[in-house]
Amino acid sequence: MQDSLDLEGAGSIEDPSRPADLRARLEEATSEKIRVMSQILELRVETEALLKSLRGRLDEVSRELESRKRGHQMHAHQLETRISELDAQLSAAQARAAELEAQLSAPEARSAELEAQLSAPEARSAELEAQLSASEARSAELEAAIEALGPKINGVQEASSRLVELCGRIGSYRSVDS
């Protein structure tokens, strides 16, 4: 309709003062204008549909992102909790290990003390064995010396017996003289 108004303002299409090709060009321009307007309207409808689709997809992606963020935050919180638990367990294990090491060092010290006590009798035993060997050697020396003195002792015993005999004789002489 607007096209017809424009045509009316310019004069009648059948106006003899206009050339015939002007009318054909005007109709062609009008057809082209209508075609372009139809394409623009179609593009506008397609654009609006595309925008609506994109907005829907954007909303969907935003929801999914938000869901994943919540999931990530929850997972991160769970990991932090687990790390805290493991840190506590590690600290407890280290404390227990230190306690066990302290307990182990006490038996080790006692073991070293007992080993020292065990080695002391062994050392004393070795010392006594050395003294025994020395005593046995001295005893052997003394026995050898006694054996060497044997004939002298026999001589002293004989002399002693003779002395006793002589004393007995002298005693008998004294009793006769008195």
C-alpha positions in Angstrom: 0.0 0.0 0.0 2.7 2.4 0.8 4.2 1.7 -2.6 0.9 2.8 -4.2 1.0 5.9 -2.1 4.4 6.7 -3.3 3.3 6.2 -6.8 0.4 8.3 -6.4 2.5 11.2 -5.0 4.7 10.9 -8.0 1.8 11.0 -10.3 -0.3 8.3 -12.0 1.4 5.3 -13.5 -0.5 5.9 -16.6 0.8 9.4 -16.7 1.8 10.1 -20.3 4.6 12.4 -19.4 6.6 9.5 -18.0 8.3 7.1 -20.2 7.2 3.4 -20.3 10.5 2.2 -19.1 10.2 4.3 -16.0 7.1 2.4 -15.1 8.9 -0.9 -15.6 11.9 0.2 -13.6 9.6 1.4 -10.8 7.8 -1.9 -10.7 11.1 -3.7 -10.8 12.4 -1.5 -7.9 9.2 -2.1 -6.0 9.5 -5.9 -6.5 13.1 -5.8 -5.5 12.2 -3.7 -2.4 9.5 -6.2 -1.5 11.9 -9.1 -2.0 14.7 -7.5 0.1 12.1 -6.6 2.8 11.0 -10.2 2.8 14.6 -11.4 3.1 15.2 -8.9 5.9 12.1 -10.2 7.7 13.2 -13.8 7.2 16.7 -12.9 8.4 15.2 -11.1 11.4 13.0 -14.2 12.3 16.0 -16.5 11.8 18.2 -14.2 13.9 15.6 -14.0 16.7 15.3 -17.8 16.6 19.0 -18.2 16.6 19.4 -15.7 19.5 16.6 -17.5 21.4 18.5 -20.8 20.8 21.8 -19.3 21.8 20.3 -17.8 25.0 18.8 -21.2 25.8 22.2 -22.8 25.2 23.9 -20.1 27.2 21.5 -20.7 30.1 22.1 -24.4 29.9 25.9 -23.9 29.8 25.6 -21.5 32.8 23.6 -24.0 34.8 26.1 -26.8 33.9 29.0 -24.5 34.8 27.4 -23.6 38.1 26.7 -27.3 38.8 30.3 -28.2 38.0 31.5 -25.3 40.2 29.5 -26.7 43.1 30.7 -30.2 42.4 34.3 -28.9 42.2 33.9 -27.0 45.5 32.4 -30.0 47.2 35.2 -32.2 45.9 37.9 -29.7 46.9 36.3 -29.5 50.4 36.3 -33.3 50.6 40.0 -33.4 49.5 40.9 -30.7 52.1 39.1 -32.7 54.8 40.9 -35.9 53.7 44.2 -34.1 53.6 43.6 -32.9 57.1 42.7 -36.4 58.2 45.9 -37.8 56.6 48.0 -35.0 58.2 46.5 -35.9 61.6 47.2 -39.6 61.0 50.7 -38.8 59.8 51.4 -36.8 63.0 50.0 -39.5 65.2 52.2 -42.1 63.3 55.3 -39.9 63.7 54.6 -39.5 67.4 54.0 -43.2 67.8 57.3 -43.9 65.9 59.2 -41.5 68.2 57.6 -43.2 71.2 58.6 -46.7 69.9 62.1 -45.5 69.2 62.3 -44.2 72.8 61.0 -47.5 74.0 63.5 -49.4 71.8 66.4 -47.3 73.0 65.7 -48.3 76.6 66.1 -52.1 75.8 69.1 -51.3 73.7 70.7 -49.5 76.6 69.8 -52.3 78.9 71.1 -54.8 76.4 74.4 -52.9 76.2 74.5 -52.9 80.0 73.9 -56.7 80.2 76.5 -57.3 77.5 78.9 -55.3 79.5 78.0 -57.4 82.6 78.3 -60.6 80.6 81.7 -59.5 79.2 82.9 -58.6 82.7 82.7 -62.2 84.0 84.3 -63.3 80.8 87.1 -60.9 81.4 87.3 -61.9 85.0 87.2 -65.5 84.0 90.1 -64.9 81.5 92.0 -63.1 84.3 91.4 -65.9 86.7 92.4 -68.5 84.1 95.6 -66.5 83.6 96.2 -66.4 87.3 95.5 -70.2 87.5 97.9 -70.8 84.7 100.5 -68.7 86.5 99.7 -70.5 89.8 100.0 -73.9 88.1 103.3 -72.8 86.6 104.5 -71.6 90.1 103.3 -74.9 91.6 105.2 -76.8 89.0 108.3 -74.8 89.8 107.8 -75.3 93.6 107.3 -79.1 93.1 110.4 -79.2 91.0 112.2 -77.2 93.8 110.8 -79.6 96.4 111.9 -82.6 94.4 115.3 -81.0 94.2 115.2 -80.5 98.0 114.1 -84.2 98.5 117.6 -85.6 99.1 118.4 -82.6 101.3 115.3 -83.1 103.3 116.1 -86.8 103.6 119.5 -85.7 104.9 117.9 -83.2 107.3 115.5 -85.9 108.4 118.3 -88.3 109.0 120.2 -85.6 110.8 117.1 -84.8 112.9 116.6 -88.4 113.7 120.2 -88.7 114.8 119.9 -85.5 116.8 116.9 -86.9 118.6 118.8 -90.1 119.2 121.8 -88.2 120.5 119.6 -86.0 122.7 118.0 -89.2 124.0 121.4 -90.6 124.8 122.6 -87.4 126.4 119.4 -87.4 128.5 120.1 -90.9 129.6 123.7 -90.0 130.5 122.5 -87.1 132.6 120.1 -89.3 134.5 122.8 -91.8 135.3 125.1 -89.0 136.5 122.8 -87.6 138.8 
